[in-house]
Every structure is written in C-alpha cells, then in structure tokens.
Amino acid sequence: MSTLLKVANEGRKFETHYDEKACHEAHRFSYKGQEYVVWRIRVGDLRILFHYAKDHIVLLTDAFAKHRDKLTKAQTGKAERDIKAFIDATELKYTRDKDHGQQKAHKD
C-alpha cells in the first residue's frame, strides 16, 4: 500500500508503475454520454478498484480480498454508483461555484 500512495502522491498513473497483470482496466460503463473506466490493482490477495477523475484525482471505490478472477455484478455496480455519485457531486459543485462567481460579479 505504501507504493500505491507514493505513486499517487507523485501524480503518476498507476499503470506506469505496476505491470499489466497487477494494474489493468476491470470494467467500463457509460454515464451521461461519456465512457468511464474502473481500474483494478492487485496487491497480493487484495484487489483495489479505482477511477481516474479530473484534476489528478484518484477515486478509490472498493478494496476486497480476491475470491474470483472476475468482478461480480455487485462489485461493478458499487463502483459505478460511487463514480456516478462523485461525478454528480463534482458537477454540482462546479455549477454552484460558477453561479456564486456570477452573483458576486453582479454585486460589484
């Protein structure tokens, strides 16, 4: 885990540090007309699911012990819900910040 945090802190993508077997795309889905990717890192028997978001943000969606080679529908569903919630919250914040800036400009 310390390597994972070090690579993230340096701003590098994980797949530049881990080989393809240890870090790879695990699931793709569409939302609001765009395609999103859930990535998986394998560290021993631990599996970590994450998503690369804007502005060098890495959203960790799940961590679990490996029981199967493929993700279950529950695991992909949880990752999708978490990523969609993050996207919606980010868009809402952007809209509020933008509206706040416009209101401030009108007061000046």
N, C-alpha and C positions, 0 to 999 in steps of 0.2 A: 504494500500500500504506500510506503514511503516513496517508491519510484513513481507511482501514479501521481502523487501530489507534487513531486519535484517537476515532472514533465508538464503538468498542468500549470504550475506556477511560472514556468519558463515560457508559457504561451505556445508551446509546440503541440501539434496534433499527435494524439497517442499512437496512431499507426506509423509514425516516423520512428518511434522508439521500440514498439513491440512488433514481432513478426506477424504475418497474416493469420497464422493459426491462433495466436494469442489475442489479436485485436482485429475485428472484422465487422462488416455490416451484418446485423442479425434480423432486421425487419424494416420494410419500407411501407409507408402509408401516405395517402393524400388527405389534405385538410385545407379548406378554403382555397382550392385551386392550385396548391403547391404540394410538392412531394417532400416528405421528411424521412430521415433515416434514424433508426435506433441502432446504435453500435453496441458491441459486446466485447469486454475484455475478460480474458481468462487468467486468473492468478491462482495456480494450484487447483483446488476444487471449488474455488469461489468464482462466481460469474457476476460481473458488474455491467449493468445496462446504462447507457448514457446517450445524450443527444448534443451535438454541437449547435448552439444557438448563436445569435448575433453578438457582436462585440466581444468575441473570445470567451463567451460564457459556455461552460460545460454543465449541462443539467444531468445530474445523476438521478436515474429514475428507479433503480432497484439494485439490490445485491442479494445473492442467494447461493446456496450450495448446489453444485451440479447434481442433478438426478437423471437428466436425459441430454441427448445431443441437441435436440431442437427445443425451441421455446414453446411453452404451452400457450393456448389461446388466452388464458388468464394473465400470463406474463406479458404477452404482446398488448393485450387490452389495457392493462395497467400502465404500461409505458406510453401508449397512445394517449390515454386520458391525462397523464401527467404532462406530456409535451403540449397537448392542446390547451390545458389549463394555463401553462406557462405562456404560450403564445397569446392567448386571450388576455391574460393579465398584463403582458408587455404592451399589447396594442392599446389597452385601456389606459395604462399609464402614459403612453405616448400621446394619446388623444387628450387626456386631462392636462398634461404639460403644455401641449400646443394651445389648447383653449385658454389656459391660465396666462400664457405669454401674450395671446391676442387681447385678453381682457386688460392686462397690465398696460399694453401699448395704447389702448383706447383711453385709459385714465390719464396718460401723460399728455 
